[in-house]
Amino acid sequence: MKNRDQKLQQIIDWAKQNPDVRAVLLTSSLVNPLAPIDDFSDLDIELVFEDLEPYKHDDNWLSYFGNPIAKMNDDEQAFDGFNAIKMVLYDDFVKIDFKIYQKEKFIELANQANLPYDWDIGYKILLDKDYLTIKLKRPTYTASLIKKPTKNEFEKLNQDFFWDVTYAVKSLARKDFFYAKFIIENILRTEYFIPMIEYYIGLENDWKVTANKHGRLFENYLSPSDWVKIKLTFAGNELQENWSALEIMIQLFCKFSKKIALHLNYNYPEKLAQDISNYFITIRNNSSPKSEDKL
């Protein structure tokens, strides 16, 4: 992306001429060989300042790189050790996430035995005026790999999923559409279904792959038939469509969970899964379907 490359060069040139800036790093997807990259990929820039305060509390410097049309700041909370974050979308549609450090804090992190998550994913040193990165270890690119669950993590994921399925079932039976969508999408899918898919993919690939954020790479690792079924778990505004989508989600969750349990010698809650499936079927069958019911 030409605009993104131009922005990156602007930042480097500005940093070279600015005595307050002591180091600049590029991180995240653009320097991670496992990450997908396209024209929408952000620039993730880390800046190290001799005196951070003027840049932390005054955003005027962000206009050196273009006209911001939207900004999001977090100047109070530190993430992974950096002192502040400033996310900017410019009018040429390039988005930059700036993580900014006080020099002393950066040195402390750079000298640690283990790289912070953001750096282990990948980094490239664009500027280092004071050799601050001399002890910075090379990234292993393993931080984002799917991690094998412990026995307790796996069993809890199963217990929580089947328990919360009951809330989705009751909500659909009541035609309580807002709550049903919240439970299915925010809870069942995000907290349980996606992690179970990740574990399944990790198992199938010897725990040496990443699915990226929120399943962005699921299609790359799943069979065509499983991928088609997963897409069917996304329902629209028809009540019966949502019943069907939830049924498919339960079936896939059980399929993936059984295989993981078998290969890792973990416990699969066979009776719980069957009882909840029976509960689902009974409540669905006893609910009076109406074609006009919509979400």
C-alpha positions in Angstrom: 0.0 0.0 0.0 1.7 3.2 -1.3 0.1 5.5 1.3 1.2 3.3 4.2 4.8 3.1 2.9 4.8 6.9 2.6 3.6 7.3 6.2 6.2 4.9 7.4 9.0 6.9 5.7 7.5 10.2 7.1 7.7 8.7 10.6 11.3 7.6 10.1 12.4 11.0 8.7 10.6 12.9 11.5 12.2 10.7 14.2 15.7 11.2 12.7 15.3 14.9 12.9 13.6 15.0 16.3 16.1 14.9 19.2 13.4 13.8 21.6 13.0 10.5 19.8 15.7 7.9 20.6 14.4 4.8 18.9 11.6 3.6 16.6 10.3 0.0 16.1 7.9 -1.5 13.6 5.9 -4.4 15.2 2.9 -6.7 14.6 1.6 -8.1 11.3 3.9 -6.2 8.9 6.9 -7.9 10.5 5.3 -11.2 11.5 5.8 -14.0 8.9 2.7 -15.8 10.2 0.3 -12.9 9.8 -1.9 -12.1 6.8 -1.2 -8.7 5.3 -3.4 -6.6 3.0 -4.1 -2.9 2.3 -6.0 -2.6 5.5 -3.1 -3.7 7.7 -2.2 -1.1 10.3 1.2 0.4 11.0 2.2 -0.5 14.5 4.9 1.9 15.6 6.7 2.1 18.9 8.4 5.3 19.8 11.0 5.8 22.6 11.3 9.3 23.9 13.9 11.0 26.1 11.1 13.0 27.7 7.7 11.4 27.1 5.4 13.9 28.8 5.0 16.5 26.0 4.1 13.7 23.5 1.8 11.9 25.9 -0.4 14.8 26.7 -0.3 16.8 23.5 -1.5 15.2 20.3 -0.3 17.9 17.9 2.7 15.9 16.8 0.4 13.3 15.3 -0.5 15.8 12.6 3.1 15.7 11.2 2.1 12.5 9.4 -1.2 13.7 7.9 -4.7 14.9 8.8 -6.2 12.7 11.6 -10.0 12.0 11.0 -10.3 9.8 14.2 -8.2 9.2 17.2 -8.3 7.0 20.3 -6.0 7.6 23.2 -5.1 5.7 26.3 -2.6 7.9 28.2 -3.3 6.4 31.7 -2.9 2.6 31.4 0.2 0.9 30.3 -0.1 -2.1 28.1 2.7 -4.7 28.1 4.9 -2.1 29.7 4.6 0.8 27.3 3.5 4.2 28.7 0.7 5.2 26.4 -1.0 4.3 23.2 -2.4 6.6 20.5 -4.4 5.1 17.6 -5.0 7.3 14.6 -6.9 7.0 11.3 -5.7 9.5 8.8 -7.6 11.0 5.9 -5.7 8.8 3.4 -7.2 5.9 5.4 -3.9 4.7 6.8 -4.3 3.7 10.5 -1.4 3.9 12.8 -1.1 2.5 16.3 1.6 4.4 18.2 2.9 2.9 21.4 5.1 5.3 23.2 7.7 4.7 25.9 9.8 6.7 28.3 13.4 5.8 27.5 14.1 4.2 30.9 11.0 2.0 30.7 12.0 0.8 27.2 15.5 -0.1 28.4 14.0 -2.1 31.3 11.8 -4.1 29.0 14.5 -4.6 26.3 16.9 -6.1 28.9 14.4 -8.6 30.2 15.1 -12.3 29.9 11.9 -12.9 27.9 10.5 -10.7 25.1 7.1 -9.1 25.8 4.2 -10.6 23.7 4.2 -7.7 21.2 7.9 -8.1 20.4 7.9 -11.8 20.2 5.3 -11.7 17.5 7.8 -9.8 15.5 9.6 -6.4 15.3 12.0 -4.4 13.1 14.3 -1.7 14.4 13.9 1.3 12.2 16.0 3.7 14.3 18.2 3.4 17.4 20.2 6.5 18.2 21.5 5.3 21.6 21.9 1.5 21.0 18.9 0.9 23.3 18.0 -2.3 21.5 21.5 -3.9 21.7 20.3 -6.5 24.2 16.9 -7.0 22.6 16.4 -10.7 21.9 15.3 -11.9 18.5 11.6 -12.7 18.1 10.6 -16.4 18.1 7.3 -15.6 16.4 5.7 -18.2 18.7 3.7 -15.9 21.0 0.6 -16.1 18.7 0.7 -19.8 18.2 -2.3 -21.8 19.5 -1.4 -23.2 22.9 -2.4 -26.6 24.0 -5.0 -26.4 26.8 -4.4 -27.9 30.2 -6.8 -30.6 31.3 -8.5 -28.2 33.6 -8.9 -25.5 30.9 -10.4 -28.0 28.5 -12.8 -29.5 31.0 -13.9 -26.0 32.2 -14.5 -24.9 28.6 -16.8 -27.9 28.0 -18.7 -27.3 31.3 -19.2 -23.6 30.7 -20.3 -24.1 27.1 -23.0 -26.6 27.8 -24.2 -24.7 30.8 -24.6 -21.5 28.8 -26.3 -23.3 25.9 -29.3 -23.5 28.3 -29.6 -19.7 28.4 -29.6 -19.5 24.6 -32.2 -22.2 24.4 -34.5 -20.5 26.9 -34.1 -17.2 25.1 -35.0 -18.6 21.7 -38.0 -20.4 23.2 -39.1 -17.1 24.8 -38.4 -15.2 21.5 -36.2 -13.0 23.6 -34.1 -12.1 20.6 -31.7 -9.5 21.9 -30.7 -11.8 24.8 -30.5 -14.8 22.5 -28.1 -13.0 20.2 -26.0 -11.8 23.1 -25.7 -15.3 24.5 -25.0 -17.0 21.2 -22.6 -14.5 19.8 -20.9 -12.8 22.7 -20.8 -15.8 25.1 -21.1 -19.1 23.3 -19.2 -18.2 20.1 -16.6 -15.8 21.5 -15.8 -17.4 24.8 -16.2 -21.1 24.0 -16.7 -22.0 20.4 -13.8 -20.0 18.9 -11.3 -21.4 21.6 -12.5 -24.9 20.9 -12.0 -24.5 17.2 -8.5 -23.1 17.9 -7.6 -26.1 20.0 -8.9 -28.4 17.3 -6.7 -26.6 14.7 -3.7 -26.6 17.0 -4.1 -30.4 17.6 -4.4 -31.1 13.8 -1.2 -29.0 13.2 1.0 -30.1 16.1 0.5 -26.8 17.9 2.7 -25.0 15.4 0.2 -22.6 13.8 -1.8 -19.5 14.6 -5.4 -18.8 13.7 -4.8 -15.1 14.1 -7.3 -12.9 16.0 -10.9 -14.1 16.3 -10.6 -16.9 13.8 -9.3 -14.9 10.8 -7.4 -17.9 9.5 -9.8 -20.7 10.4 -10.7 -21.3 6.8 -7.0 -22.1 6.0 -6.9 -25.0 8.4 -10.4 -26.5 8.5 -11.8 -29.0 6.0 -14.2 -27.5 3.4 -17.1 -29.3 5.0 -16.3 -28.0 8.5 -15.9 -24.5 7.2 -19.2 -24.6 5.4 -20.9 -25.8 8.7 -19.2 -23.1 10.7 -20.5 -20.4 8.4 -24.0 -21.9 9.0 -23.6 -21.1 12.7 -24.1 -17.4 11.8 -27.8 -16.8 11.7 -29.9 -13.9 10.5 -33.3 -12.6 11.9 -35.4 -15.7 11.4 -36.2 -17.5 14.6 -35.9 -21.0 13.1 -32.6 -20.1 11.4 -31.2 -19.3 14.8 -32.4 -22.6 16.2 -30.7 -24.4 13.4 -27.5 -22.3 13.7 -27.3 -23.1 17.4 -27.8 -26.8 16.7 -24.9 -26.8 14.3 -22.7 -25.0 16.7 -23.4 -27.6 19.4 -22.7 -30.4 17.0 -19.4 -29.0 15.9 -18.4 -28.1 19.4 -19.0 -31.8 20.4 -17.1 -33.1 17.4 -14.0 -31.0 18.0 -14.1 -31.6 21.8 -14.3 -35.4 21.4 -11.3 -35.5 19.1 -9.2 -33.3 21.4 -10.2 -35.3 24.4 -9.3 -38.6 22.7 -5.8 -37.4 21.5 -4.9 -35.6 24.7 -6.4 -38.2 27.0 -8.7 -35.7 28.6 -12.2 -36.2 29.8 -15.1 -35.5 27.4 -18.4 -34.9 29.2 -20.4 -37.4 27.2 -23.4 -37.5 29.5 -23.6 -33.8 30.0 -23.3 -33.2 26.2 -26.1 -35.7 25.5 -28.4 -34.3 28.3 -28.0 -30.8 27.0 -28.6 -31.9 23.4 -31.8 -33.6 24.5 -32.8 -30.5 26.4 -32.2 -28.4 23.2 -34.3 -30.8 21.1 -37.2 -31.0 23.6 -37.5 -27.3 24.1 -37.2 -26.6 20.4 -39.8 -29.1 19.5 -42.2 -27.8 22.2 -41.8 -24.2 21.0 -44.4 -23.2 18.5 -42.6 -22.1 15.3 -44.1 -19.2 13.4 -42.7 -18.2 10.0 -43.1 -14.5 10.8 -40.9 -14.7 13.9 -37.9 -12.6 13.2 -35.0 -11.2 15.3 
